[in-house]
Amino acid sequence: MRMMFAVAGLLALALHGCGRESASHAAPPPVEVTDEATGRYCRMRLRDHEGPKGQVHLAGTKQPLWFSSARDTLAFMRLPEEPRDFVAVYVSDMARSQHWEQPDPGAWVDPRHAWFVIDSDRRGGMGAPEAVPFSDPAAAKAFQAAHRGRVVRLAEIPDTYILGPVDVGGSAAPSASGDVHPGASR
């Protein structure tokens, strides 16, 4: 009987340990944008673009992949041809940033926990429509009131908004519904 209790105890300990992440698998913290950071898709310096940025940390790498917009970061997460071994993803948290031009250092949020304003009149990196991320839903609603659009969670952003073609000329941009709305004012 003691043997059964001992085996049951060891099994319980083993199962308890399986639910924990080891230190080697813990998500790395966000890092700050450097002057050398360049966007994965545009190959331009992030500091040359206004609006929210993004970073993706892949397993086994020390430096993140950089993105000149939150929208590009979300595209990376959805594109089937991109690596799936990301261990952490962060986008600029505009609820904690005072500057649209260059979001504040340290203002990052995991997009899976963010609220996004889409179809707003603000443009992100490369002049494309942006999915503007916020850690606080009240801040997202305040931004929406000032810049139009709608507040959604990550899973509610249509693929067509993230992956569809855009007019970066500033005259019009496709909305998530396929409609066209006037371009951004800066």
One Martini backbone bead per residue (centre of mass of N, CA, C, O) as a GRO file, in nm:
protein
  186
    1MET     BB    1   0.058   0.063  -0.021
    2ARG     BB    2   0.298   0.254   0.000
    3MET     BB    3   0.380   0.229  -0.294
    4MET     BB    4   0.129   0.365  -0.414
    5PHE     BB    5   0.173   0.640  -0.274
    6ALA     BB    6   0.451   0.695  -0.389
    7VAL     BB    7   0.372   0.687  -0.688
    8ALA     BB    8   0.149   0.901  -0.670
    9GLY     BB    9   0.334   1.127  -0.569
   10LEU     BB   10   0.531   1.130  -0.810
   11LEU     BB   11   0.319   1.181  -1.026
   12ALA     BB   12   0.219   1.450  -0.913
   13LEU     BB   13   0.490   1.596  -0.936
   14ALA     BB   14   0.530   1.558  -1.238
   15LEU     BB   15   0.268   1.699  -1.329
   16HIS     BB   16   0.324   1.971  -1.194
   17GLY     BB   17   0.590   2.032  -1.361
   18CYS     BB   18   0.460   2.035  -1.655
   19GLY     BB   19   0.306   2.326  -1.616
   20ARG     BB   20   0.585   2.447  -1.622
   21GLU     BB   21   0.810   2.684  -1.696
   22SER     BB   22   1.111   2.718  -1.781
   23ALA     BB   23   1.362   2.940  -1.793
   24SER     BB   24   1.432   2.862  -2.098
   25HIS     BB   25   1.101   2.919  -2.181
   26ALA     BB   26   1.084   3.197  -2.123
   27ALA     BB   27   0.981   3.494  -2.196
   28PRO     BB   28   1.109   3.752  -2.329
   29PRO     BB   29   1.166   4.060  -2.304
   30PRO     BB   30   1.143   4.352  -2.413
   31VAL     BB   31   1.298   4.562  -2.643
   32GLU     BB   32   1.462   4.830  -2.761
   33VAL     BB   33   1.485   5.053  -2.992
   34THR     BB   34   1.719   5.099  -3.231
   35ASP     BB   35   1.899   5.256  -3.475
   36GLU     BB   36   1.937   4.964  -3.632
   37ALA     BB   37   1.653   4.899  -3.659
   38THR     BB   38   1.480   4.682  -3.891
   39GLY     BB   39   1.250   4.599  -4.107
   40ARG     BB   40   1.158   4.302  -4.240
   41TYR     BB   41   0.999   4.418  -4.500
   42CYS     BB   42   1.136   4.717  -4.564
   43ARG     BB   43   1.443   4.771  -4.461
   44MET     BB   44   1.394   4.996  -4.250
   45ARG     BB   45   1.407   5.220  -4.022
   46LEU     BB   46   1.207   5.260  -3.752
   47ARG     BB   47   1.266   5.572  -3.696
   48ASP     BB   48   1.129   5.646  -3.992
   49HIS     BB   49   0.863   5.565  -3.833
   50GLU     BB   50   0.546   5.596  -3.742
   51GLY     BB   51   0.417   5.451  -3.481
   52PRO     BB   52   0.366   5.143  -3.423
   53LYS     BB   53   0.547   4.863  -3.320
   54GLY     BB   54   0.753   4.552  -3.355
   55GLN     BB   55   0.826   4.226  -3.192
   56VAL     BB   56   1.006   3.911  -3.252
   57HIS     BB   57   1.069   3.609  -3.076
   58LEU     BB   58   1.280   3.351  -3.139
   59ALA     BB   59   1.387   3.055  -3.112
   60GLY     BB   60   1.737   3.080  -3.055
   61THR     BB   61   1.737   3.395  -3.028
   62LYS     BB   62   1.853   3.722  -2.934
   63GLN     BB   63   1.713   3.882  -3.159
   64PRO     BB   64   1.472   4.054  -3.288
   65LEU     BB   65   1.217   4.107  -3.489
   66TRP     BB   66   1.132   4.380  -3.688
   67PHE     BB   67   0.860   4.632  -3.701
   68SER     BB   68   0.707   4.928  -3.846
   69SER     BB   69   0.438   4.775  -3.744
   70ALA     BB   70   0.172   4.622  -3.612
   71ARG     BB   71   0.059   4.503  -3.872
   72ASP     BB   72   0.319   4.347  -3.954
   73THR     BB   73   0.326   4.171  -3.703
   74LEU     BB   74   0.051   4.030  -3.756
   75ALA     BB   75   0.127   3.915  -4.029
   76PHE     BB   76   0.350   3.730  -3.932
   77MET     BB   77   0.156   3.557  -3.749
   78ARG     BB   78  -0.031   3.467  -4.019
   79LEU     BB   79   0.181   3.371  -4.201
   80PRO     BB   80   0.264   3.055  -4.319
   81GLU     BB   81   0.578   3.120  -4.411
   82GLU     BB   82   0.641   3.179  -4.132
   83PRO     BB   83   0.761   3.141  -3.844
   84ARG     BB   84   0.638   2.946  -3.543
   85ASP     BB   85   0.886   2.998  -3.313
   86PHE     BB   86   0.755   3.194  -3.119
   87VAL     BB   87   0.799   3.332  -2.775
   88ALA     BB   88   0.754   3.645  -2.854
   89VAL     BB   89   0.522   3.930  -2.861
   90TYR     BB   90   0.537   4.284  -2.955
   91VAL     BB   91   0.367   4.596  -2.906
   92SER     BB   92   0.285   4.899  -2.899
   93ASP     BB   93   0.169   5.093  -2.622
   94MET     BB   94  -0.059   5.355  -2.655
   95ALA     BB   95  -0.148   5.383  -2.349
   96ARG     BB   96   0.183   5.440  -2.264
   97SER     BB   97   0.197   5.664  -2.491
   98GLN     BB   98   0.275   6.009  -2.600
   99HIS     BB   99   0.388   5.909  -2.897
  100TRP     BB  100   0.343   5.860  -3.230
  101GLU     BB  101   0.612   5.887  -3.375
  102GLN     BB  102   0.757   5.767  -3.094
  103PRO     BB  103   0.728   5.542  -2.895
  104ASP     BB  104   0.773   5.468  -2.585
  105PRO     BB  105   0.976   5.344  -2.380
  106GLY     BB  106   0.836   5.041  -2.246
  107ALA     BB  107   0.579   5.035  -2.453
  108TRP     BB  108   0.444   4.719  -2.416
  109VAL     BB  109   0.247   4.450  -2.580
  110ASP     BB  110   0.068   4.178  -2.602
  111PRO     BB  111  -0.153   4.111  -2.854
  112ARG     BB  112  -0.332   3.897  -2.689
  113HIS     BB  113  -0.392   4.157  -2.466
  114ALA     BB  114  -0.515   4.349  -2.674
  115TRP     BB  115  -0.640   4.643  -2.809
  116PHE     BB  116  -0.785   4.751  -3.123
  117VAL     BB  117  -0.761   5.004  -3.372
  118ILE     BB  118  -0.957   5.015  -3.656
  119ASP     BB  119  -1.021   5.236  -3.911
  120SER     BB  120  -0.859   5.476  -3.879
  121ASP     BB  121  -0.685   5.796  -3.941
  122ARG     BB  122  -0.427   5.642  -3.879
  123ARG     BB  123  -0.089   5.595  -3.967
  124GLY     BB  124   0.169   5.391  -4.028
  125GLY     BB  125   0.396   5.227  -4.146
  126MET     BB  126   0.429   5.322  -4.476
  127GLY     BB  127   0.123   5.452  -4.469
  128ALA     BB  128  -0.054   5.246  -4.339
  129PRO     BB  129  -0.283   5.097  -4.201
  130GLU     BB  130  -0.369   5.058  -3.856
  131ALA     BB  131  -0.319   4.856  -3.562
  132VAL     BB  132  -0.399   4.994  -3.264
  133PRO     BB  133  -0.245   4.943  -2.956
  134PHE     BB  134  -0.389   4.837  -2.629
  135SER     BB  135  -0.403   4.767  -2.277
  136ASP     BB  136  -0.651   4.972  -2.264
  137PRO     BB  137  -0.982   5.008  -2.337
  138ALA     BB  138  -1.018   5.312  -2.272
  139ALA     BB  139  -0.793   5.414  -2.461
  140ALA     BB  140  -0.916   5.298  -2.718
  141LYS     BB  141  -1.183   5.462  -2.702
  142ALA     BB  142  -1.050   5.742  -2.708
  143PHE     BB  143  -0.914   5.707  -2.980
  144GLN     BB  144  -1.170   5.650  -3.140
  145ALA     BB  145  -1.307   5.925  -3.081
  146ALA     BB  146  -1.065   6.087  -3.231
  147HIS     BB  147  -1.011   5.850  -3.496
  148ARG     BB  148  -1.194   5.640  -3.519
  149GLY     BB  149  -1.336   5.336  -3.569
  150ARG     BB  150  -1.256   5.017  -3.404
  151VAL     BB  151  -1.287   4.791  -3.137
  152VAL     BB  152  -1.059   4.510  -3.099
  153ARG     BB  153  -0.948   4.201  -3.110
  154LEU     BB  154  -0.726   4.004  -3.255
  155ALA     BB  155  -0.936   3.782  -3.364
  156GLU     BB  156  -1.119   4.027  -3.508
  157ILE     BB  157  -0.913   4.068  -3.722
  158PRO     BB  158  -0.905   4.076  -4.038
  159ASP     BB  159  -0.712   3.953  -4.284
  160THR     BB  160  -0.767   4.187  -4.487
  161TYR     BB  161  -0.641   4.406  -4.300
  162ILE     BB  162  -0.351   4.271  -4.272
  163LEU     BB  163  -0.309   4.128  -4.586
  164GLY     BB  164  -0.410   4.337  -4.759
  165PRO     BB  165  -0.429   4.571  -4.972
  166VAL     BB  166  -0.284   4.906  -5.008
  167ASP     BB  167  -0.309   5.258  -4.985
  168VAL     BB  168  -0.018   5.478  -4.943
  169GLY     BB  169  -0.110   5.774  -5.048
  170GLY     BB  170  -0.362   5.887  -4.844
  171SER     BB  171  -0.652   5.901  -4.982
  172ALA     BB  172  -0.696   5.587  -4.925
  173ALA     BB  173  -0.840   5.307  -4.732
  174PRO     BB  174  -0.900   5.007  -4.645
  175SER     BB  175  -1.123   4.838  -4.478
  176ALA     BB  176  -1.236   4.568  -4.308
  177SER     BB  177  -1.507   4.577  -4.501
  178GLY     BB  178  -1.394   4.724  -4.788
  179ASP     BB  179  -1.410   4.999  -4.749
  180VAL     BB  180  -1.375   5.354  -4.785
  181HIS     BB  181  -1.155   5.590  -4.633
  182PRO     BB  182  -1.014   5.846  -4.538
  183GLY     BB  183  -0.729   5.963  -4.485
  184ALA     BB  184  -0.485   6.070  -4.299
  185SER     BB  185  -0.415   6.271  -4.031
  186ARG     BB  186  -0.132   6.446  -3.867
   0.00000   0.00000   0.00000
